[in-house]
Amino acid sequence: MPSPRLAVRAIIMQDDKLLLVNAFPQDTDDLWCAPGGGVELGSSLPDNLIREVYEETGLRIAVGAPCLVNEFHNPEDRFHQVDLYFRCTILLGTLDDTWQDPEEIVTRRRFVSRTEMTGLRFKPDSLPAVAWGEAGISYDPLELLVKPRLE
């Protein structure tokens, strides 16, 4: 049986807004998440996160403390992923609509307020509480993978 996939994600706040990305080409789905991605062997968690955030947004970041462990799965195909979230700060760069993710996975990126999040579909469910919370590290129990909407 394969091991769960390990990924890292960034909680990046600016002017009391959270950075979210959409990883579906040509607006095929409206699901948003924190930037990040799969961990490569032989590279530290912070180094993986720095690479992923740069690829997806063009931003250079500093990685801070962990703040959330989230896991999700799809029982149909036995996919299971564990995401480790870290609080991060921007060192260099601004969001630019012309930025191209080299892997062409992330096509949209934006900062959103907590109020704006109420009108968005996002994962994990605990994302607003973690992003705007002052608590230490949180744990989300296993939740079902959200399938893309077909329109």
Residue pairs with C-beta under 8 A, 6 or more apart in sequence:
1 78
2 78
4 71
4 80
4 81
4 82
5 38
5 79
5 80
5 81
5 82
6 38
6 39
6 81
6 82
6 84
7 36
7 37
7 38
7 39
7 81
7 82
7 83
7 84
8 36
8 37
8 39
8 45
8 46
8 48
8 49
8 52
8 83
8 84
8 85
8 86
9 33
9 34
9 35
9 36
9 49
9 83
9 84
9 85
9 86
10 19
10 34
10 35
10 36
10 49
10 52
10 53
10 61
10 63
10 85
10 86
10 88
11 18
11 34
11 67
11 68
11 85
11 86
11 87
11 88
11 130
11 131
12 18
12 19
12 34
12 35
12 53
12 59
12 61
12 88
12 89
12 90
13 19
13 131
14 90
14 111
15 111
16 113
16 114
16 132
17 111
17 112
17 113
17 116
18 34
18 111
18 112
18 114
18 117
18 127
18 128
18 131
18 132
19 34
19 35
19 57
19 95
19 109
19 110
19 111
20 32
20 33
20 34
20 35
20 109
20 110
20 111
20 112
20 120
20 122
21 32
21 33
21 34
21 35
21 56
21 57
21 106
21 108
21 109
22 29
22 30
22 31
22 32
22 106
22 107
22 108
22 109
23 33
23 56
23 105
23 106
23 107
24 31
24 107
24 148
25 104
25 105
25 107
26 107
27 107
27 108
28 148
28 151
29 148
29 149
30 120
30 121
30 149
31 121
31 122
31 123
31 146
31 148
31 149
32 112
32 120
32 121
32 122
33 122
33 123
33 127
34 85
34 127
35 52
35 53
35 56
35 57
35 106
35 109
36 49
36 52
36 53
36 56
36 83
36 85
37 48
37 52
37 55
37 56
37 105
38 48
38 52
39 45
39 48
40 48
40 51
43 51
45 63
45 84
45 86
46 63
46 86
49 61
49 63
49 86
49 88
50 60
50 61
50 63
53 59
53 61
53 88
54 60
54 61
55 101
55 102
55 103
55 106
56 101
56 105
56 106
56 109
57 93
57 95
57 99
57 106
57 109
58 93
58 95
58 96
58 99
59 90
59 92
59 93
59 94
59 95
60 90
60 91
60 92
60 93
61 88
61 89
61 90
61 91
62 88
62 89
62 91
63 86
63 88
64 86
64 87
64 88
64 89
65 86
65 87
65 137
66 84
66 85
66 86
66 87
66 137
67 85
67 86
67 87
67 130
67 136
67 137
67 138
68 83
68 84
68 85
68 124
68 126
68 130
68 137
68 138
68 139
68 140
69 82
69 83
69 84
69 85
69 137
69 138
69 139
69 140
70 82
70 83
70 85
70 124
70 126
70 139
70 140
70 143
71 80
71 81
71 82
71 83
71 140
71 141
71 142
71 143
72 80
72 81
72 83
72 123
72 124
72 142
72 143
72 144
72 145
72 146
73 79
73 80
73 81
73 142
73 143
73 144
73 145
74 80
74 144
74 145
74 147
75 144
79 145
80 142
81 145
83 124
85 130
95 109
95 110
95 111
99 109
101 107
112 120
114 128
114 131
114 132
117 127
117 128
121 146
123 143
123 146
124 140
124 143
125 140
125 143
126 138
126 140
129 138
130 138
